[in-house]
Amino acid sequence: MQIILASQSPSRASILRGAGVEPILRPAHVDEAALIESLGDAAPAEIVSQLAVAKAQKIAPDFPNDVVIGGDSMLLLDGALQGKPHTVEATIDRWEQQAGKTAELLTGHCVIWGDQVHVETSRTTVRFAQATMADIRAYANTGEPLACAGAFTLEAIGGWFIDRIEGDPSSVIGLSLPVVRRGLYSFGLSVSQFWEKPDVPAEENTAAALTVR
């Protein structure tokens, strides 16, 4: 049994790899704009969770015996959901709006194993720095934030411009390990069964055990 990530996000994959799991990447292409429009006046948390559900459900039939994870993140700023800016100009405009403000990063998760489904949205409060226009333009021109929800990263260059977060840092990066853990536990699975096991000869394991006594 393996973990299938219905995403092409390098940040989501890196979170799992850093936590001992080598996921299989199977990006799910869904019409996000059409889905958001179909949800009408749904609550922001419901919108991001349904985007995650749509991605996971699209991939799950191909992996009936594995755990499939879909995720989607959006920033809730001044009562409005903000997605990826995609262009340098849109990134600069976004940062002009959010610099010095506090917003909520919502990350929807859908974890599927067979006929079992765990859906949950995590919320993390983000305090943006009052960055200068020179730094905002320079950051936008790196290209880093263009494909990021909220037009920022926490773990890379964008970390310069985040004063504080309250909540789960892995969720801000793109995938909440606590949420995934709760999903696995709800299925009766353990986290450790998905960890990559190092290929260490038995005699080396024995020597290591004797060394630490």
C-alpha positions as CSV (number, residue, x, y, z in Angstrom):
1,M,0.0,0.0,0.0
2,Q,1.3,3.4,-1.0
3,I,0.3,7.1,-0.7
4,I,-0.9,8.7,-3.9
5,L,-0.7,12.5,-4.1
6,A,-3.3,13.9,-6.5
7,S,-1.2,17.0,-7.0
8,Q,1.8,18.3,-8.9
9,S,2.8,20.6,-6.1
10,P,6.5,20.2,-5.2
11,S,5.7,21.7,-1.8
12,R,3.1,19.0,-0.9
13,A,5.4,16.3,-2.1
14,S,8.4,17.7,-0.1
15,I,6.3,17.7,3.1
16,L,5.6,14.0,2.7
17,R,9.2,13.2,1.8
18,G,10.4,15.1,4.7
19,A,8.1,13.1,6.9
20,G,9.5,9.7,5.6
21,V,7.0,9.0,2.9
22,E,7.8,8.8,-0.9
23,P,4.4,9.5,-2.6
24,I,3.4,8.5,-6.0
25,L,2.5,11.8,-7.9
26,R,-0.6,11.7,-10.0
27,P,-1.8,15.3,-10.6
28,A,-5.6,15.6,-10.9
29,H,-6.7,18.2,-13.4
30,V,-10.1,19.6,-12.5
31,D,-11.9,22.8,-13.7
32,E,-11.5,24.7,-10.4
33,A,-13.2,27.8,-11.7
34,A,-16.3,25.9,-12.8
35,L,-16.5,24.0,-9.5
36,I,-16.2,27.2,-7.4
37,E,-18.9,28.8,-9.5
38,S,-21.2,25.7,-8.9
39,L,-20.8,26.0,-5.2
40,G,-22.4,29.5,-5.2
41,D,-22.4,31.1,-1.7
42,A,-20.7,28.1,0.0
43,A,-18.5,28.9,3.0
44,P,-14.8,29.4,2.2
45,A,-13.8,26.2,4.1
46,E,-16.4,24.2,2.1
47,I,-15.0,25.6,-1.2
48,V,-11.4,24.5,-0.5
49,S,-12.5,21.1,0.8
50,Q,-14.7,20.4,-2.2
51,L,-11.8,21.3,-4.5
52,A,-9.7,18.8,-2.6
53,V,-12.5,16.2,-2.9
54,A,-12.7,16.7,-6.6
55,K,-9.0,16.1,-7.1
56,A,-8.9,13.0,-4.9
57,Q,-12.0,11.4,-6.4
58,K,-10.7,11.9,-9.9
59,I,-7.6,9.8,-9.1
60,A,-8.9,7.3,-6.5
61,P,-10.5,4.8,-9.0
62,D,-7.1,4.1,-10.5
63,F,-5.7,3.2,-7.0
64,P,-8.4,1.2,-5.2
65,N,-5.9,-0.4,-2.7
66,D,-3.8,2.7,-1.9
67,V,-4.4,5.9,0.0
68,V,-5.2,8.9,-2.2
69,I,-4.7,12.5,-1.0
70,G,-6.2,15.5,-2.6
71,G,-5.5,19.1,-1.4
72,D,-6.2,22.7,-2.2
73,S,-5.2,25.9,-0.5
74,M,-6.6,29.4,-0.7
75,L,-6.1,32.6,1.3
76,L,-9.0,34.2,3.0
77,L,-8.1,38.0,3.0
78,D,-10.6,40.6,4.0
79,G,-13.5,38.1,3.6
80,A,-12.6,37.0,0.1
81,L,-10.8,33.9,-1.1
82,Q,-7.6,34.4,-3.0
83,G,-6.1,31.8,-5.2
84,K,-2.8,31.7,-7.1
85,P,-1.8,35.0,-8.7
86,H,-0.1,33.4,-11.8
87,T,1.5,36.6,-13.1
88,V,4.1,39.0,-11.7
89,E,1.7,41.9,-12.0
90,A,-1.1,40.1,-10.1
91,T,1.4,39.1,-7.4
92,I,2.5,42.7,-6.9
93,D,-1.2,43.8,-6.7
94,R,-1.9,41.1,-4.2
95,W,1.0,42.0,-2.0
96,E,0.0,45.7,-2.1
97,Q,-3.3,44.5,-0.6
98,Q,-2.0,42.1,2.0
99,A,1.2,43.6,3.3
100,G,0.9,44.4,7.0
101,K,-2.4,42.5,7.3
102,T,-3.5,39.3,8.9
103,A,-5.3,36.6,6.9
104,E,-6.3,32.9,7.1
105,L,-4.7,30.2,4.9
106,L,-7.4,27.5,4.4
107,T,-6.2,24.1,3.2
108,G,-8.7,21.5,2.2
109,H,-7.9,17.8,2.4
110,C,-9.5,14.7,1.1
111,V,-8.0,11.4,2.1
112,I,-9.5,8.3,0.4
113,W,-8.8,4.6,1.1
114,G,-11.2,2.3,-0.7
115,D,-14.7,3.3,0.3
116,Q,-13.5,5.3,3.3
117,V,-13.2,9.1,3.0
118,H,-11.8,11.7,5.4
119,V,-12.5,15.4,4.5
120,E,-11.1,18.2,6.6
121,T,-10.1,21.9,6.2
122,S,-7.2,23.2,8.3
123,R,-7.0,26.9,9.1
124,T,-3.8,28.8,9.9
125,T,-3.6,32.5,10.7
126,V,-0.8,34.4,8.7
127,R,0.5,37.8,9.6
128,F,2.1,39.4,6.6
129,A,5.1,41.8,7.0
130,Q,4.8,45.4,5.9
131,A,7.2,44.7,3.0
132,T,8.6,47.5,0.9
133,M,7.6,48.0,-2.7
134,A,11.1,47.3,-3.8
135,D,11.0,43.9,-2.0
136,I,7.5,43.1,-3.2
137,R,8.6,43.7,-6.8
138,A,11.8,41.7,-6.4
139,Y,9.9,38.8,-4.8
140,A,7.3,38.8,-7.5
141,N,10.0,38.7,-10.2
142,T,11.7,35.6,-8.6
143,G,8.6,33.7,-9.9
144,E,8.4,31.8,-6.7
145,P,5.0,33.1,-5.5
146,L,3.2,33.0,-8.8
147,A,1.8,29.4,-8.4
148,C,1.3,29.7,-4.6
149,A,-2.0,30.2,-2.8
150,G,-1.8,33.6,-1.1
151,A,1.1,34.6,-3.3
152,F,3.7,33.5,-0.8
153,T,5.8,30.6,0.4
154,L,6.7,30.0,4.1
155,E,9.6,27.7,3.5
156,A,11.6,29.7,0.9
157,I,12.2,33.3,-0.1
158,G,8.7,34.3,1.0
159,G,9.7,33.5,4.6
160,W,11.3,36.9,4.8
161,F,7.9,38.5,4.6
162,I,5.8,36.5,7.0
163,D,6.0,37.9,10.5
164,R,4.0,35.2,12.3
165,I,1.7,32.2,11.8
166,E,-0.7,30.6,14.3
167,G,-1.5,27.0,13.5
168,D,0.0,24.2,11.6
169,P,3.0,25.2,9.5
170,S,2.8,22.2,7.2
171,S,-0.7,23.2,6.3
172,V,0.6,26.6,5.1
173,I,3.2,24.9,3.0
174,G,0.4,22.9,1.3
175,L,-0.4,19.7,3.2
176,S,-1.2,19.3,6.9
177,L,0.5,16.2,8.4
178,P,-1.9,16.3,11.4
179,V,-4.9,16.2,9.1
180,V,-3.4,13.3,7.1
181,R,-2.6,11.5,10.3
182,R,-6.2,11.9,11.5
183,G,-7.4,10.5,8.2
184,L,-5.2,7.5,8.3
185,Y,-6.1,6.8,11.9
186,S,-9.8,7.0,11.0
187,F,-9.3,4.2,8.5
188,G,-7.5,2.1,11.1
189,L,-4.1,2.6,9.5
190,S,-0.9,3.8,11.1
191,V,1.4,6.6,9.9
192,S,4.6,4.5,10.3
193,Q,3.5,1.8,7.8
194,F,4.1,4.3,5.0
195,W,7.6,5.4,6.1
196,E,10.4,4.5,3.7
197,K,12.4,1.7,5.3
198,P,16.2,2.1,4.9
199,D,17.9,-0.8,3.3
200,V,20.3,-1.6,6.1
201,P,21.9,-5.1,6.4
202,A,20.9,-7.0,9.5
203,E,24.4,-7.0,10.9
204,E,24.6,-3.2,10.7
205,N,21.3,-3.0,12.6
206,T,22.7,-5.3,15.3
207,A,25.9,-3.2,15.5
208,A,23.9,0.0,15.8
209,A,21.8,-1.5,18.6
210,L,24.9,-2.5,20.5
211,T,26.5,0.9,20.1
212,V,23.6,2.8,21.7
213,R,23.2,0.6,24.7
